[in-house]
Amino acid sequence: MNKLHPIYPTLDSTSEYYGKLLNWCGQDGFWHYGIGLSDTKIFDTGRGKTIFDRDCVDAKLVLGIEDIVFPPQATIERLSYARECFQHWDYGLLGWNCEHLARLVATNVPISYEVRKTFLRYFNHDGYHPTAQHDFEQYLKIHAPHLLIRKRDI
């Protein structure tokens, strides 16, 4: 893991948003997803894969996933490894989007409910990405096997 990556100076482990799955409705009308880094910073798992100020959007904690998420520190580490693992994957609203990546990092399930709630779900694995979980787990087995353990298994 690259500890020199720009996310590390922005982290605040005392923040309620640290290592949490966040979402917000964009000006485009779509829901966007990312991982909280601090009270003021979010890592956008979308096309730009950048850090931005939380005050630019009305980001909220994704509710109802508490029993399936990784601990915040593990989520941050998984985010760092996911950036490396998927750096060459093409972003696409239907195939591999911000929700797929953010949910994979936080819960180990690469699903987009945005895709799933449309008729396009029938053409796109019901919102699940077909290989991302396997690919990421194989990557982690080599680089960080301790990140394969889920919170409810601890």
Backbone as JSON Lines, residues from 0, in Angstrom:
{"i":0,"aa":"M","n":[0.84,-1.17,0.0],"ca":[0.0,0.0,0.0],"c":[0.88,1.23,0.0]}
{"i":1,"aa":"N","n":[0.51,2.18,-0.8],"ca":[1.29,3.4,-0.93],"c":[0.85,4.41,0.13]}
{"i":2,"aa":"K","n":[1.59,4.45,1.23],"ca":[1.27,5.38,2.33],"c":[1.52,6.83,1.93]}
{"i":3,"aa":"L","n":[2.14,7.05,0.8],"ca":[2.37,8.4,0.32],"c":[1.22,8.91,-0.53]}
{"i":4,"aa":"H","n":[0.24,8.08,-0.76],"ca":[-0.91,8.48,-1.56],"c":[-1.58,9.71,-0.93]}
{"i":5,"aa":"P","n":[-2.12,10.59,-1.72],"ca":[-2.7,11.83,-1.19],"c":[-3.84,11.65,-0.17]}
{"i":6,"aa":"I","n":[-4.44,10.46,-0.08],"ca":[-5.51,10.33,0.91],"c":[-4.97,10.39,2.33]}
{"i":7,"aa":"Y","n":[-3.76,9.93,2.56],"ca":[-3.27,9.79,3.93],"c":[-3.15,11.11,4.69]}
{"i":8,"aa":"P","n":[-2.67,12.19,4.1],"ca":[-2.62,13.46,4.86],"c":[-4.01,14.02,5.19]}
{"i":9,"aa":"T","n":[-5.04,13.58,4.49],"ca":[-6.39,14.13,4.7],"c":[-7.18,13.35,5.75]}
{"i":10,"aa":"L","n":[-6.66,12.23,6.22],"ca":[-7.42,11.36,7.12],"c":[-7.56,11.95,8.52]}
{"i":11,"aa":"D","n":[-8.74,11.72,9.1],"ca":[-9.0,12.06,10.49],"c":[-9.82,10.94,11.1]}
{"i":12,"aa":"S","n":[-9.16,10.06,11.84],"ca":[-9.83,8.88,12.38],"c":[-10.84,9.23,13.47]}
{"i":13,"aa":"T","n":[-10.9,10.48,13.93],"ca":[-11.9,10.87,14.93],"c":[-13.2,11.33,14.28]}
{"i":14,"aa":"S","n":[-13.21,11.47,12.98],"ca":[-14.4,11.92,12.27],"c":[-15.46,10.81,12.19]}
{"i":15,"aa":"E","n":[-16.71,11.18,12.29],"ca":[-17.78,10.17,12.14],"c":[-17.87,9.65,10.7]}
{"i":16,"aa":"Y","n":[-17.26,10.35,9.77],"ca":[-17.29,9.95,8.36],"c":[-16.08,9.12,7.94]}
{"i":17,"aa":"Y","n":[-15.09,9.05,8.78],"ca":[-13.84,8.34,8.49],"c":[-14.1,6.88,8.14]}
{"i":18,"aa":"G","n":[-13.7,6.49,6.93],"ca":[-13.83,5.1,6.49],"c":[-15.25,4.64,6.28]}
{"i":19,"aa":"K","n":[-16.17,5.57,6.1],"ca":[-17.58,5.22,5.94],"c":[-18.03,5.42,4.49]}
{"i":20,"aa":"L","n":[-18.99,4.61,4.1],"ca":[-19.61,4.71,2.78],"c":[-20.56,5.9,2.79]}
{"i":21,"aa":"L","n":[-20.36,6.82,1.86],"ca":[-21.18,8.03,1.76],"c":[-21.83,8.12,0.39]}
{"i":22,"aa":"N","n":[-22.97,8.8,0.35],"ca":[-23.58,9.09,-0.95],"c":[-24.19,10.47,-0.94]}
{"i":23,"aa":"W","n":[-24.43,11.0,-2.14],"ca":[-25.01,12.32,-2.31],"c":[-25.62,12.38,-3.7]}
{"i":24,"aa":"C","n":[-26.64,13.2,-3.82],"ca":[-27.28,13.38,-5.12],"c":[-26.58,14.53,-5.83]}
{"i":25,"aa":"G","n":[-26.08,14.24,-7.01],"ca":[-25.36,15.25,-7.77],"c":[-26.28,16.17,-8.53]}
{"i":26,"aa":"Q","n":[-25.73,17.22,-9.09],"ca":[-26.5,18.16,-9.9],"c":[-27.07,17.48,-11.14]}
{"i":27,"aa":"D","n":[-26.48,16.34,-11.51],"ca":[-26.94,15.59,-12.67],"c":[-28.15,14.71,-12.35]}
{"i":28,"aa":"G","n":[-28.57,14.67,-11.06],"ca":[-29.71,13.86,-10.66],"c":[-29.37,12.43,-10.3]}
{"i":29,"aa":"F","n":[-28.12,12.04,-10.46],"ca":[-27.68,10.69,-10.1],"c":[-27.1,10.69,-8.69]}
{"i":30,"aa":"W","n":[-27.2,9.53,-8.05],"ca":[-26.54,9.36,-6.76],"c":[-25.08,9.03,-7.0]}
{"i":31,"aa":"H","n":[-24.23,9.67,-6.23],"ca":[-22.79,9.45,-6.31],"c":[-22.31,8.87,-4.98]}
{"i":32,"aa":"Y","n":[-21.2,8.14,-5.03],"ca":[-20.7,7.43,-3.85],"c":[-19.22,7.68,-3.65]}
{"i":33,"aa":"G","n":[-18.83,7.59,-2.39],"ca":[-17.43,7.74,-2.05],"c":[-17.18,7.23,-0.64]}
{"i":34,"aa":"I","n":[-15.95,7.39,-0.21],"ca":[-15.53,6.97,1.12],"c":[-15.1,8.21,1.89]}
{"i":35,"aa":"G","n":[-15.64,8.37,3.09],"ca":[-15.28,9.5,3.93],"c":[-13.85,9.39,4.43]}
{"i":36,"aa":"L","n":[-13.14,10.49,4.39],"ca":[-11.77,10.55,4.88],"c":[-11.68,11.34,6.18]}
{"i":37,"aa":"S","n":[-12.56,12.33,6.31],"ca":[-12.59,13.2,7.5],"c":[-13.93,13.93,7.49]}
{"i":38,"aa":"D","n":[-14.09,14.88,8.4],"ca":[-15.31,15.69,8.4],"c":[-15.41,16.56,7.15]}
{"i":39,"aa":"T","n":[-14.27,16.84,6.55],"ca":[-14.25,17.78,5.43],"c":[-13.84,17.19,4.08]}
{"i":40,"aa":"K","n":[-13.36,15.95,4.06],"ca":[-12.85,15.38,2.8],"c":[-13.53,14.04,2.49]}
{"i":41,"aa":"I","n":[-13.77,13.83,1.2],"ca":[-14.35,12.59,0.67],"c":[-13.48,12.12,-0.49]}
{"i":42,"aa":"F","n":[-13.29,10.81,-0.57],"ca":[-12.68,10.25,-1.77],"c":[-13.81,9.83,-2.69]}
{"i":43,"aa":"D","n":[-13.88,10.46,-3.84],"ca":[-14.92,10.17,-4.84],"c":[-14.49,8.93,-5.63]}
{"i":44,"aa":"T","n":[-15.27,7.87,-5.54],"ca":[-14.94,6.63,-6.24],"c":[-15.45,6.64,-7.68]}
{"i":45,"aa":"G","n":[-15.89,7.78,-8.14],"ca":[-16.39,7.91,-9.51],"c":[-15.28,8.1,-10.52]}
{"i":46,"aa":"R","n":[-15.66,8.63,-11.63],"ca":[-14.76,8.78,-12.77],"c":[-13.46,9.48,-12.42]}
{"i":47,"aa":"G","n":[-13.51,10.51,-11.59],"ca":[-12.3,11.27,-11.27],"c":[-11.41,10.63,-10.23]}
{"i":48,"aa":"K","n":[-11.99,9.78,-9.37],"ca":[-11.24,9.14,-8.28],"c":[-10.35,10.17,-7.59]}
{"i":49,"aa":"T","n":[-10.98,11.22,-7.1],"ca":[-10.26,12.32,-6.49],"c":[-10.79,12.61,-5.09]}
{"i":50,"aa":"I","n":[-10.03,13.39,-4.36],"ca":[-10.44,13.87,-3.05],"c":[-11.09,15.23,-3.26]}
{"i":51,"aa":"F","n":[-12.21,15.45,-2.58],"ca":[-12.82,16.77,-2.68],"c":[-13.41,17.17,-1.33]}
{"i":52,"aa":"D","n":[-13.75,18.45,-1.22],"ca":[-14.3,18.98,0.02],"c":[-15.75,18.54,0.2]}
{"i":53,"aa":"R","n":[-16.04,18.04,1.36],"ca":[-17.38,17.54,1.67],"c":[-18.41,18.67,1.62]}
{"i":54,"aa":"D","n":[-18.0,19.91,1.87],"ca":[-18.97,21.0,1.86],"c":[-19.47,21.33,0.45]}
{"i":55,"aa":"C","n":[-18.9,20.69,-0.57],"ca":[-19.36,20.88,-1.95],"c":[-20.64,20.1,-2.23]}
{"i":56,"aa":"V","n":[-20.93,19.1,-1.4],"ca":[-22.11,18.25,-1.61],"c":[-22.76,17.96,-0.26]}
{"i":57,"aa":"D","n":[-23.98,17.51,-0.3],"ca":[-24.7,17.14,0.92],"c":[-24.55,15.63,1.11]}
{"i":58,"aa":"A","n":[-23.34,15.2,1.45],"ca":[-23.05,13.77,1.58],"c":[-23.6,13.24,2.89]}
{"i":59,"aa":"K","n":[-24.17,12.05,2.8],"ca":[-24.76,11.38,3.96],"c":[-24.14,9.99,4.11]}
{"i":60,"aa":"L","n":[-24.17,9.48,5.34],"ca":[-23.78,8.1,5.59],"c":[-24.81,7.19,4.95]}
{"i":61,"aa":"V","n":[-24.36,6.14,4.28],"ca":[-25.28,5.16,3.72],"c":[-25.77,4.31,4.89]}
{"i":62,"aa":"L","n":[-27.07,4.28,5.07],"ca":[-27.67,3.59,6.22],"c":[-28.03,2.15,5.88]}
{"i":63,"aa":"G","n":[-28.18,1.35,6.91],"ca":[-28.66,-0.02,6.74],"c":[-27.59,-1.02,6.36]}
{"i":64,"aa":"I","n":[-26.32,-0.63,6.47],"ca":[-25.25,-1.56,6.09],"c":[-24.3,-1.83,7.24]}
{"i":65,"aa":"E","n":[-24.67,-1.38,8.42],"ca":[-23.77,-1.45,9.57],"c":[-23.24,-2.84,9.85]}
{"i":66,"aa":"D","n":[-24.04,-3.87,9.62],"ca":[-23.62,-5.23,9.94],"c":[-22.78,-5.89,8.86]}
{"i":67,"aa":"I","n":[-22.57,-5.2,7.74],"ca":[-21.79,-5.82,6.66],"c":[-20.56,-5.01,6.28]}
{"i":68,"aa":"V","n":[-20.3,-3.94,6.98],"ca":[-19.15,-3.09,6.6],"c":[-17.88,-3.51,7.33]}
{"i":69,"aa":"F","n":[-16.78,-3.12,6.75],"ca":[-15.48,-3.31,7.38],"c":[-15.27,-2.19,8.4]}
{"i":70,"aa":"P","n":[-14.4,-2.4,9.37],"ca":[-14.05,-1.3,10.28],"c":[-13.46,-0.15,9.47]}
{"i":71,"aa":"P","n":[-13.6,1.09,9.94],"ca":[-13.13,2.24,9.16],"c":[-11.68,2.15,8.69]}
{"i":72,"aa":"Q","n":[-10.76,1.74,9.55],"ca":[-9.35,1.67,9.13],"c":[-9.17,0.65,8.01]}
{"i":73,"aa":"A","n":[-9.87,-0.49,8.1],"ca":[-9.78,-1.5,7.04],"c":[-10.37,-0.95,5.74]}
{"i":74,"aa":"T","n":[-11.46,-0.19,5.84],"ca":[-12.06,0.41,4.64],"c":[-11.08,1.36,3.97]}
{"i":75,"aa":"I","n":[-10.38,2.17,4.76],"ca":[-9.38,3.08,4.2],"c":[-8.26,2.29,3.52]}
{"i":76,"aa":"E","n":[-7.79,1.24,4.16],"ca":[-6.74,0.42,3.55],"c":[-7.25,-0.23,2.28]}
{"i":77,"aa":"R","n":[-8.48,-0.76,2.32],"ca":[-9.07,-1.39,1.13],"c":[-9.19,-0.37,0.0]}
{"i":78,"aa":"L","n":[-9.54,0.87,0.34],"ca":[-9.63,1.93,-0.67],"c":[-8.28,2.12,-1.35]}
{"i":79,"aa":"S","n":[-7.23,2.17,-0.56],"ca":[-5.9,2.35,-1.12],"c":[-5.54,1.21,-2.08]}
{"i":80,"aa":"Y","n":[-5.81,0.0,-1.67],"ca":[-5.51,-1.15,-2.53],"c":[-6.44,-1.2,-3.75]}
{"i":81,"aa":"A","n":[-7.69,-0.83,-3.56],"ca":[-8.63,-0.83,-4.69],"c":[-8.19,0.15,-5.77]}
{"i":82,"aa":"R","n":[-7.66,1.28,-5.34],"ca":[-7.15,2.25,-6.32],"c":[-6.09,1.62,-7.2]}
{"i":83,"aa":"E","n":[-5.22,0.84,-6.6],"ca":[-4.17,0.18,-7.36],"c":[-4.75,-0.94,-8.22]}
{"i":84,"aa":"C","n":[-5.59,-1.76,-7.63],"ca":[-6.14,-2.92,-8.33],"c":[-6.95,-2.53,-9.56]}
{"i":85,"aa":"F","n":[-7.75,-1.48,-9.44],"ca":[-8.69,-1.12,-10.51],"c":[-8.27,0.13,-11.28]}
{"i":86,"aa":"Q","n":[-7.01,0.5,-11.18],"ca":[-6.57,1.76,-11.8],"c":[-6.77,1.8,-13.31]}
{"i":87,"aa":"H","n":[-6.8,0.65,-13.96],"ca":[-6.93,0.64,-15.42],"c":[-8.34,0.26,-15.88]}
{"i":88,"aa":"W","n":[-9.26,0.1,-14.96],"ca":[-10.62,-0.23,-15.33],"c":[-11.31,1.02,-15.86]}
{"i":89,"aa":"D","n":[-12.12,0.84,-16.9],"ca":[-12.87,1.95,-17.48],"c":[-14.14,2.2,-16.68]}
{"i":90,"aa":"Y","n":[-14.37,3.45,-16.37],"ca":[-15.58,3.85,-15.66],"c":[-16.74,3.86,-16.64]}
{"i":91,"aa":"G","n":[-17.89,3.38,-16.19],"ca":[-19.1,3.45,-16.99],"c":[-20.31,3.37,-16.08]}
{"i":92,"aa":"L","n":[-21.28,4.18,-16.33],"ca":[-22.47,4.23,-15.47],"c":[-23.08,2.85,-15.25]}
{"i":93,"aa":"L","n":[-23.15,2.06,-16.3],"ca":[-23.81,0.76,-16.18],"c":[-22.88,-0.38,-15.83]}
{"i":94,"aa":"G","n":[-21.61,-0.28,-16.21],"ca":[-20.72,-1.42,-16.02],"c":[-19.86,-1.38,-14.78]}
{"i":95,"aa":"W","n":[-19.21,-0.27,-14.52],"ca":[-18.29,-0.14,-13.38],"c":[-18.36,1.32,-12.95]}
{"i":96,"aa":"N","n":[-19.17,1.58,-11.94],"ca":[-19.37,2.97,-11.55],"c":[-18.96,3.22,-10.1]}
{"i":97,"aa":"C","n":[-19.16,4.44,-9.65],"ca":[-18.73,4.85,-8.31],"c":[-19.38,4.01,-7.21]}
{"i":98,"aa":"E","n":[-20.62,3.62,-7.41],"ca":[-21.3,2.81,-6.39],"c":[-20.72,1.41,-6.33]}
{"i":99,"aa":"H","n":[-20.44,0.81,-7.49],"ca":[-19.8,-0.51,-7.49],"c":[-18.51,-0.49,-6.67]}
{"i":100,"aa":"L","n":[-17.65,0.49,-6.97],"ca":[-16.35,0.55,-6.31],"c":[-16.48,0.87,-4.82]}
{"i":101,"aa":"A","n":[-17.28,1.86,-4.48],"ca":[-17.42,2.25,-3.07],"c":[-18.0,1.12,-2.23]}
{"i":102,"aa":"R","n":[-19.02,0.45,-2.75],"ca":[-19.61,-0.65,-2.0],"c":[-18.66,-1.85,-1.92]}
{"i":103,"aa":"L","n":[-17.89,-2.09,-2.95],"ca":[-16.9,-3.17,-2.88],"c":[-15.87,-2.87,-1.8]}
{"i":104,"aa":"V","n":[-15.39,-1.65,-1.75],"ca":[-14.41,-1.27,-0.74],"c":[-14.98,-1.4,0.67]}
{"i":105,"aa":"A","n":[-16.19,-0.9,0.88],"ca":[-16.77,-0.84,2.22],"c":[-17.44,-2.13,2.67]}
{"i":106,"aa":"T","n":[-18.02,-2.9,1.71],"ca":[-18.82,-4.07,2.1],"c":[-18.41,-5.37,1.41]}
{"i":107,"aa":"N","n":[-17.54,-5.28,0.44],"ca":[-17.1,-6.42,-0.37],"c":[-18.16,-6.89,-1.36]}
{"i":108,"aa":"V","n":[-19.15,-6.07,-1.63],"ca":[-20.2,-6.42,-2.6],"c":[-20.24,-5.34,-3.68]}
{"i":109,"aa":"P","n":[-19.81,-5.66,-4.9],"ca":[-19.78,-4.66,-5.97],"c":[-21.14,-4.55,-6.66]}
{"i":110,"aa":"I","n":[-22.05,-3.85,-6.03],"ca":[-23.4,-3.68,-6.58],"c":[-23.71,-2.21,-6.75]}
{"i":111,"aa":"S","n":[-24.49,-1.92,-7.77],"ca":[-25.01,-0.58,-7.97],"c":[-26.53,-0.66,-7.92]}
{"i":112,"aa":"Y","n":[-27.1,-0.14,-6.86],"ca":[-28.56,-0.11,-6.75],"c":[-29.15,0.9,-7.72]}
{"i":113,"aa":"E","n":[-28.36,1.89,-8.13],"ca":[-28.8,2.83,-9.15],"c":[-29.09,2.07,-10.45]}
{"i":114,"aa":"V","n":[-28.2,1.16,-10.83],"ca":[-28.41,0.35,-12.03],"c":[-29.52,-0.65,-11.78]}
{"i":115,"aa":"R","n":[-29.53,-1.24,-10.61],"ca":[-30.49,-2.3,-10.29],"c":[-31.94,-1.83,-10.34]}
{"i":116,"aa":"K","n":[-32.18,-0.57,-10.03],"ca":[-33.55,-0.09,-9.99],"c":[-34.08,0.33,-11.37]}
{"i":117,"aa":"T","n":[-33.27,0.2,-12.41],"ca":[-33.72,0.53,-13.76],"c":[-33.97,-0.75,-14.55]}
{"i":118,"aa":"F","n":[-34.61,-0.62,-15.69],"ca":[-34.84,-1.78,-16.55],"c":[-33.52,-2.34,-17.08]}
{"i":119,"aa":"L","n":[-32.45,-1.55,-17.04],"ca":[-31.16,-1.99,-17.54],"c":[-30.55,-3.11,-16.69]}
{"i":120,"aa":"R","n":[-31.1,-3.32,-15.5],"ca":[-30.59,-4.38,-14.63],"c":[-30.61,-5.73,-15.32]}
{"i":121,"aa":"Y","n":[-31.55,-5.92,-16.23],"ca":[-31.66,-7.2,-16.92],"c":[-30.52,-7.43,-17.91]}
{"i":122,"aa":"F","n":[-29.86,-6.34,-18.26],"ca":[-28.75,-6.42,-19.21],"c":[-27.4,-6.3,-18.5]}
{"i":123,"aa":"N","n":[-27.44,-6.13,-17.18],"ca":[-26.2,-5.84,-16.46],"c":[-26.13,-6.58,-15.13]}
{"i":124,"aa":"H","n":[-26.33,-7.87,-15.12],"ca":[-26.11,-8.71,-13.95],"c":[-26.87,-8.25,-12.72]}
{"i":125,"aa":"D","n":[-28.05,-7.69,-12.93],"ca":[-28.91,-7.22,-11.84],"c":[-28.2,-6.21,-10.95]}
{"i":126,"aa":"G","n":[-27.32,-5.42,-11.53],"ca":[-26.62,-4.38,-10.79],"c":[-25.27,-4.79,-10.22]}
{"i":127,"aa":"Y","n":[-25.0,-6.08,-10.19],"ca":[-23.71,-6.57,-9.66],"c":[-22.65,-6.53,-10.76]}
{"i":128,"aa":"H","n":[-21.43,-6.21,-10.38],"ca":[-20.34,-6.36,-11.33],"c":[-19.91,-7.83,-11.27]}
{"i":129,"aa":"P","n":[-19.81,-8.5,-12.4],"ca":[-19.6,-9.96,-12.39],"c":[-18.22,-10.44,-11.93]}
{"i":130,"aa":"T","n":[-17.19,-9.6,-12.01],"ca":[-15.84,-10.09,-11.66],"c":[-15.12,-9.26,-10.61]}
{"i":131,"aa":"A","n":[-15.62,-8.09,-10.27],"ca":[-14.87,-7.17,-9.41],"c":[-14.54,-7.77,-8.05]}
{"i":132,"aa":"Q","n":[-15.48,-8.43,-7.42],"ca":[-15.22,-9.0,-6.09],"c":[-14.12,-10.05,-6.17]}
{"i":133,"aa":"H","n":[-14.21,-10.94,-7.12],"ca":[-13.2,-11.98,-7.28],"c":[-11.83,-11.36,-7.59]}
{"i":134,"aa":"D","n":[-11.82,-10.42,-8.51],"ca":[-10.56,-9.78,-8.89],"c":[-9.92,-9.08,-7.69]}
{"i":135,"aa":"F","n":[-10.73,-8.37,-6.91],"ca":[-10.2,-7.65,-5.76],"c":[-9.72,-8.63,-4.67]}
{"i":136,"aa":"E","n":[-10.47,-9.67,-4.44],"ca":[-10.05,-10.65,-3.44],"c":[-8.75,-11.33,-3.84]}
{"i":137,"aa":"Q","n":[-8.58,-11.62,-5.12],"ca":[-7.32,-12.21,-5.58],"c":[-6.16,-11.24,-5.38]}
{"i":138,"aa":"Y","n":[-6.42,-9.98,-5.66],"ca":[-5.4,-8.95,-5.46],"c":[-5.03,-8.84,-3.98]}
{"i":139,"aa":"L","n":[-6.04,-8.82,-3.12],"ca":[-5.78,-8.71,-1.68],"c":[-5.09,-9.95,-1.12]}
{"i":140,"aa":"K","n":[-5.39,-11.11,-1.66],"ca":[-4.72,-12.33,-1.18],"c":[-3.21,-12.21,-1.32]}
{"i":141,"aa":"I","n":[-2.77,-11.52,-2.35],"ca":[-1.34,-11.33,-2.59],"c":[-0.78,-10.16,-1.77]}
{"i":142,"aa":"H","n":[-1.5,-9.04,-1.76],"ca":[-0.97,-7.8,-1.2],"c":[-1.39,-7.49,0.24]}
{"i":143,"aa":"A","n":[-2.56,-7.96,0.65],"ca":[-3.05,-7.6,1.99],"c":[-4.12,-8.59,2.45]}
{"i":144,"aa":"P","n":[-3.75,-9.84,2.7],"ca":[-4.75,-10.85,3.05],"c":[-5.55,-10.52,4.32]}
{"i":145,"aa":"H","n":[-4.99,-9.72,5.21],"ca":[-5.73,-9.35,6.42],"c":[-6.98,-8.53,6.13]}
{"i":146,"aa":"L","n":[-7.08,-7.96,4.94],"ca":[-8.24,-7.14,4.58],"c":[-9.39,-7.96,4.01]}
{"i":147,"aa":"L","n":[-9.23,-9.26,3.96],"ca":[-10.31,-10.12,3.47],"c":[-11.31,-10.45,4.56]}
{"i":148,"aa":"I","n":[-10.97,-10.21,5.82],"ca":[-11.85,-10.54,6.95],"c":[-12.91,-9.45,7.07]}
{"i":149,"aa":"R","n":[-14.16,-9.88,7.17],"ca":[-15.25,-8.93,7.31],"c":[-15.51,-8.63,8.77]}
{"i":150,"aa":"K","n":[-16.11,-7.5,9.03],"ca":[-16.38,-7.04,10.39],"c":[-17.14,-8.09,11.2]}
{"i":151,"aa":"R","n":[-18.16,-8.69,10.62],"ca":[-18.96,-9.64,11.39],"c":[-18.18,-10.94,11.67]}
{"i":152,"aa":"D","n":[-17.04,-11.13,10.99],"ca":[-16.2,-12.32,11.24],"c":[-15.17,-12.08,12.33]}
{"i":153,"aa":"I","n":[-15.0,-10.83,12.75],"ca":[-13.97,-10.49,13.73],"c":[-14.46,-10.81,15.13]}
